Amino acid sequence: MMEMLPILRSENQFIGDWDLNKMDIVSVDIPASRVRGLITATQSSAGVLKKFNVRLKDDDLYIKSGSSTGKLFNIRQPVTERIASLIGRLIGLNVVEYKLWVIDRHLFEYIDNYNVPSRGNPESSDPPQIDHSTSFQKALALNDKVLVSVSKSFIPDESYTFISADQITNGVSNQQLHSFLCGMGSNIREGINNMLLFDYLTNNTDRHRKNFGFLQRENQELEFAPLYDHGLSMFSEFSNDEIAEEGIQLLDFCEGKPFGDLGPSFAKYFDKELGKHRVNLNVSQEDLLLIIDSFEVLLGKERTALIRSVIGKRWEYVRQKILSEI
């Protein structure tokens, strides 16, 4: 049996010249013996992003990378997941909290049963020369590191069972889906309403039926589970070149789930009376923009400007819609 070594904060909180402390990121040393096969609270976890879980004290932590090509792991999905969770929680919604860690890339090779190459003697080779002219994403790859999003299990205890929406709605058409779900009870109806708002605000294009669900205790009513899996929000599926070339026109290419395109679905289904009881309307547009701006060094100026434009305008529209008397 492999020794269960502790999970510790790394002594070095720099990647080259990049100071992780200034970017809301923590470098963490996870021994390979702590990596477990994915035992997840969601049924959608066999997706394209590499994932595993670890046990830290009394918590199950779920660790997820961005999409990868060879040694290069995309940082957009983890960063977007962090921003979306900060925004959702600030406006009062039940959203899973995601944090950002930097971990050893070889942990993903370990879980995938790859042959992990030897690192050799670290004292025998010079470290890569990295400064701020090197992108953070490339700097991570050169150091065999990966930026990941980290979340705790949202299942309160063993008395609860998670049920994904696809298990309950099998055979229900997309046209019937909203009315079917809202007919499951007032708790579910409010949860669906909050999901409509959150996904519209953050432009989450990946809320398929495995990416939301319910919690249930034996002989008790279903509860709407916290919203999770926000990595494909805020244009993270588009490259920097596409952002620069198309800008706001990318909205024309975004397809929403599970009720159809995000704008029309929000306008059609969102119940402002339910929204009044949950959404923190005291949050200003500037409050949300400050969150986005704090990640500009990772996202770049053009991507940040686009996200600011969309979320700023949509938040004002949401507030006006809820507060309107008509």
N, C-alpha and C positions, 0 to 999 in steps of 0.2 A: 504494500500500500504506500502511495506517495505521501510524503510528509506535507501536512497542511500549513504551509508558511503563511505569515500574515500579509494582508493587503495594506500597503503603506503609501503615504504621500511621498513622492520622489524628493530627494534632496535638491536636485537641480530643477528649477522651475523656468528654465530657458530652453528654447529651441534656436540655436545660433544666437542672434541678437534679439529674437522675439521673446519678450517678457510675458509669460503666460498670466501672471498675476494681474496685468493690466488689461487682459482680454477676457476676464471672467472664466478662465480655464485652469484646471488643476492637472498636473502630471502625476500619474499614479503607477506604482509598481505592483503588478498583479502576477504572482507566481503561477506558472503553468499548472501546478497541482490544484489551483483553485478554480480553473476553468471547467465548467460543466456543459454537457450537451444542452441544447436549448429546451428548457422546461418553462413554457411561457403562459401568461394569462390570456393571450390572444391566439386566435386560430389563423391569423394572417402572417405569422412570423416566419414562414418558409419563403419569404420574398427574395428580391434581388439583393438586398443589403445584408451584409454578414453580421451575424448576431450570436451572442452567447450569454450565459448568465453566471453570476457568482453569488455566493452567500457572504454577506458582511454583517457580522454580529447577528441581529435578529431579522435582517431584511434580505429579501431576494432582490438583487439588482439586475436589470436587463440592459445589456450593453450592445449598441448598434452603430455600425460604421455608415459612412456614405458609400455611394457606388464606387467601384474600384476597377482600375485597369492596371494589371501587374502590381507594382509596388505603390502606385499613385492612387490614393484614396481621396475622393471628392470631399471637401469640407462643407459644401453648401447645405447638404441635408442635415447634418448634426447642428450647424449654426441656426438654420431655419427652425428646427425643432425646438431649440432653446428660446428663440425669439417668440415663436408662437405660444409657447407655454407661459412665458412672462406676460404677454399681452392678455391671454385668456384668463389667467388668474387675477390680473390687475382689474379687469372689468367684471369680476365676480362670478366667472363660470367654473364649473367643476372639471378642471383640466389637469391631466397628469403633469407633474413638474419634471422637466428634463434639465440636466446639467451637462456641462462639457468637461470631458477628461481627455488627456493624451495618454495613450497606452502603447505597449510594444506591439509592433505589427506581427511579430512571430506568434502571438497568441491566436491569431486567426488561422495561421497555417497549422498550429497545433490542433485546433478544433476540427479543421477540415481534413485531418490525417495526411497532410502534406509532409514531405521530408524536409525538416527544418534545417537549413544550411548552417554550418558552423560559423560563429561570429569570429572565431580566431582569438588571438590575444589582443585585447583592446589597447594595450600599451605599445603594440608593435606597429600600429598604423595611425596616421594623423587623422584627426576629426575633420569632417568636411568643412570648408570655409563658407560660412553662410552669414549674410547680412540682410538688411531690409530691401536690398535690390532683388533678393530671392523671395519669391512668394512664400507665404506661410505653408501652403499646401505642398510645394516642392521641398521646402525645408524639412517638413515632417518626413517625406519620403526618403530624403537623403540621410536622415537619422533613424530610419527603420521605425518610425512612429506613426500612429494613426489618431486622428481626432474622432471621438465617438460621443454620442449622446447616451446619457445614463439616467435611468429612472427606477424607482422602487415599484414593486408589485402593488397594484391597486386593490387586490383581493384582501379584505380585512383580516380574515383568518380562515381556518380549514372548514368552518361551518358554511362558507359561501362557495357557490359554484359560478364560474363565468360561462355565459352562453353568448356566442357571437350572433349578430343579427341574421347571418345567412342560415343558421340552424333553425331559426324560428320562421323565417320568411320564405322558405323553399316553396316554389310554386306561385309566389305572389309576384305579379308583374311590376315593372317600374312605375307604371301609371297608377297602380293600386297601392303602392308601397306606403306612401305618406298616410293615407287614410287608415290603412291596416295597422300601422304602428301606433298612431294616435288613438286608435280604438282599444289599445291594450291597457289604458288607464291614464289618470291625470299625471302621475309621476313620469311615465314614459313620454307623454305628450310634451311636458315641459322640457325633458331632456332632448327630444327631437328639435324643439324650438330653439334651444340654446345651441345645438349643433348647427342648425341652419345659419344662425347669426355668426358663429365662430368661423365656419368654413367660408362664408361669404366675405367676412372681414379680412381673413388671412389668405384668401384665394387658394384654399386647400382643394386640389383637384383629385384626391385619391381616397375619398371617403366611401369606398366600396363596402359591401355588406359584411366583410370580415374585419373592417376597421372601425366598427363600433359594436356595442353589445350591452349586456345586462348582467347584473349580479342577482343571485337568488339563494336564500336560505330555505331549508326544507319546510314545506307547507306554508311559505310566505310569498307575498307578491313580488314580482320582479322589480328590481331597481335599475334605473339607467346608470350604466357604468361611467366613470370619468372618461372624458375624451382623450384619446391617445393616438399616437402615430401621425405626427404633423410634418414629417420630413419633406413631403411634396407640396409645400405651401410656398407662397411668396416667390413664385417663378424659379424655384430651385431646380426644376427639371430642364431649364433652359441654360445654355452656355453663355459665357460672357460675350462672345461674338454675336450671338442671337439677341442678347439684351441690347448691345450697342447698335445693331442694325435695325431691329424692329421696335424696341422700346415699348410704349403703352399698347401698340398694336398687337402684342403677344396675347392680350386678353381675348382677341378674336380666335385664338387657337386653343384656348383652355376649355376643356370639357369637364363639367362638374359631375359628381356622384354623391349620393345614390339617386337623387331625384331629378337629375338633369343639370343643365347649365346653372351656375351659381347665382347669377343676377336674377334671372327669371324665377328660379326656385325660391329665392329669398322673397322676392316681391309677391309671389303667389301664396306661399305657405306661412310666412312668418306672422305670428300672433303678437301684436304689440302689447296687448294687455298682459299676456304671460311674461313678456320681456320686462315690463315695468317692475315686476316682483323679483327679478333675478339680476338684471344688468345694472352695474354701477355707472349711472349716467353722470356722476360727478367727475369721472375721468375725462380729462381734456384731450383734444387732439395732440397738443404739445406733449402730454404725458406719454402717449404712444410713440410719438416721433423720437423722443429722447431714448427710448429703448432701442429703436432701430438704429439711431445714430451711433450708439455705443458699440455697434458691431461693424461699422463702416470699414475699419482697418482689415477685417476679414472678408467682407462682401465686395469691397470696391465702391468707388463713387457712383458709377452709372447704375449699378444694381441697387445700391442704397437709395438713390434718388427715385428710382422707379417704385420701390417698395413704399417709400414715404408718400409718394403721390397717391398710390392706390389705397393704402390703409388710411391715410389722412382723410381723403374724400369719402371713403366708405363709412368711416366712423362718424363723421358729421351727418351723413345720410341716415345711418342707423339711429342716432340720437334724435334727429328731427322726426323720423318715422314713429318712434316710440312716444315722443312728447306731443305729437300732433293730435288735435282734438277730432279730426275728421277720420 
